[in-house]
Amino acid sequence: MICLITILLQPTLPTTIIIDEPELGLHPYAIKVLANLIKSTAIDHQIIISTQSVELLNEFTLEDLIVVDKIKGGSTFTRLDSEKLSEWLDEYSLGELWKKNIIGGRPNR
């Protein structure tokens, strides 16, 4: 967490920051703090994170996400449709929809 905070609070940041699974090893409360820090940094900079964390995913909105699926050996990037998912989101969180494989982004068998 100290490294992530140091990266995200630098006075001069690169245009894009990419972080792979920043939630690993963090307490659930720290994940909330990290998500807020990512969101505030993302106001002026592009932040790309990859995650398999339901807790981290739940801290973001549908508009914040791009789902990546592997199709025929290539990566397909998809923005989620809020209209198609509105009924689901009335009852489930984003993390639950991911676990249920409603929004994609899960390994193929």
N, C-alpha and C positions, 0 to 999 in steps of 0.2 A: 504494500500500500504506500509505503514511503517513496518508493521509486515512481509509482504512478502519479502521486501527488506532485513530486518534483518535476516530472515531465510535463504535466498538464498546467502547472502554474509558472512555467518559465516566462520571463518578461518578453522574450522574443521567441516565437514559435514558428516552425515551418508551416507552410500552407496546408499540408496534409500530415496527419499523424495516424499510423496504423498500429493497432495493438491486438494481439491474439490472446483471447481468453483472459482478460484482465481480472476476472473474478476468482481465479484459482487460488485457493487457500485463504480466502477472505471470509470473515464473519458475515452473516446475513445483514447486519446493520451497516457494516463497512461497504457492502455492495450498494446499498442505498446512497451512501455518501459519495462513493465513486461515480454512480450514475448521475448524480446532481453535478458533480465536477465535470464529467464528460459533457453534459448538456450545456453548462455555462461556457466551457471552452469552445464548444461547437457553434456558438453564436458567431464567432469571428474566424474559425478555422474548420477545415473538414476533418472529422474524426471518423475513422473506420475501425470498428471493432468486430471481432468474430467471437461468438459465444455459444456455449451449449448449456447455459445457465437459465433456468426458468426464472429465478429471482432477479437476475439482471434484465432479462427480457421484459419482465413485468414493470420495470421502471421507465419504459419508453412507450411511445405512442405508435400506432399503426403507420403514421406518416414518417416516422423516424427509421423504419425498417426497409431493408432490401433483402429478400430471401434468395439464397443461392442453392440451386439444385444441380446435381451432375446428371446430364442427359446425353446419352450416346458419347460418353467420354469427354464432354465439354461442360463448362460451367454456364448455367443460365441464371441471369439476374432478373428478379421480378419485384416490382413494387406492388404492394397489396392493395386490393380494391375495398375501400371502406364500405361501399354500398353492399357488396356481396357478403361482407363479414359482419354487418351491423347486427343482425339477429344473434349471431354467435357471440359477439362481444357484449350483448346484453346479459349473458349468463356466464361467460368464461373470460378469463384473463388471456393476454397474448401468450403467456407461457403455457397455459393449459391448451390453447389451440395448437401450439407447436408440438406439445407432447402427444396430442391426439392426431397429429399429422394433417391438420386442416389447412395450415398455411404453407406446408412444404418445409424444405430445409432439413429433412431427415434422411439418414442413409438409406440407399436402396438395398433391397435384399436380393 
